[in-house]
Amino acid sequence: MSPPQDPEDEQGGGDPPGDLRSVLVTSVLNLEPLDEDLFRGTHYWVPSTERLFGGQIVGQALVAAAKSVSEDVHVHSLHCYFVRTGDPKVPVLYQVERTRTGASFSVRFVKAVQHGRPIFICQASFQKAQPSPVQHQFSMPAVPPPEEVVGREDFIGQFLRDPELQERYRVGLNRIAAQEVPIEIKVVNPSTPSQLKKMEPKQMFWVRARGYIGEGDMKMHCCVAAYISDFAFLGTAMLPHHWKYKVGFMVSLDHSMWFHAPFRADHWMLYECESPWAGKRDSQEPTASQHRNSCHLDGRSLGFGFDLILKAKFPSLSGLECHHLEHRTRPALLGYREN
């Protein structure tokens, strides 16, 4: 991949100044080459769960795959499986296998390894740009523009100002607010604490990378979008259920993305996220003695650019362990969880 262009003038549409380089490019997605098709990645931000953030692994794996293809091909799709919990105390090694290099399509297999064992596997497809006479897309939802939507910090502040918020959640929200997350998130039509019990498993966000990336190589913008894509699935799926359950842990299981059109990940993108299904995927019937249940959650998202064009879509399957509770509420914020 070619490096991003040097910052130029200030970007339009309320974008950050051009002299702020995005930490996603300079640190998070900047892999260290160790050998041919072998790279090492480090961690910039670790969630309060003290597990590696899945979006980081997806983004870094796509960076590794992109470094093994020519400059004239673009990211077409990727299909990923999370197979073990990542250890935030050690780096991740990314091993790339050049499965196929064709005239139009190329395929790369990437394995992320820690402690000698794979924690993640991924197939990435690349394609040379070709015009298509057949074109259609879903329409972008009618939403207020990002400059009219409250930011993440103010959104969290709405919950903290609620006098009925339990102290344990207040402590957790203050911890979340103090985290330096390398993306900007604005929730479209955010709910008040009193509305959480009635919410459907649907959310929309305006998102973009913090700082400047520039035009550069389109593959880098896809890698940044891959990092962003794992932020909201789990939280969205649990929106209808937060008043019933205390979540023990939530993890991504598999993740796919398709890239449809060029975009800038440092420009605002509308992230439309929904969970059409949640339930138990085996035939085992729960018994009265069970206190914990493992569930699966299906999610799917669409990513629209500010120009109303559908840029990417990404379905996902996640798993969680939950404990049944009675009359307990907890805030759902931007896909983060505090237990």
Secondary structure, DSSP 8 states (H G I E B T S, - for coil): --------S--STT---TTSB-HIIIIIT--EEEETTEEEE--S---TTSS--HHHHHHHHHHHHHTTS-TTEEEEEEEEEE-S---TTS-EEEEEEEEEE-SSEEEEEEEEEETTEEEEEEEEEEEE----S------------GGGS--HHHHHHHHHT-TTS-HHHHHHHHHHHTS--SEEEEESS---GGGGGG--SEEEEEEEESSB--SS-HHHHHHHHHHHTTSSHHHHHTGGGTTTEEEEEEEEEEEEEEE-S---TTS-EEEEEEEEEEE--SS----TT--EEEEEEEEEEEEEETTS-EEEEEEEEEEEEEEE-SS-----BTTB---
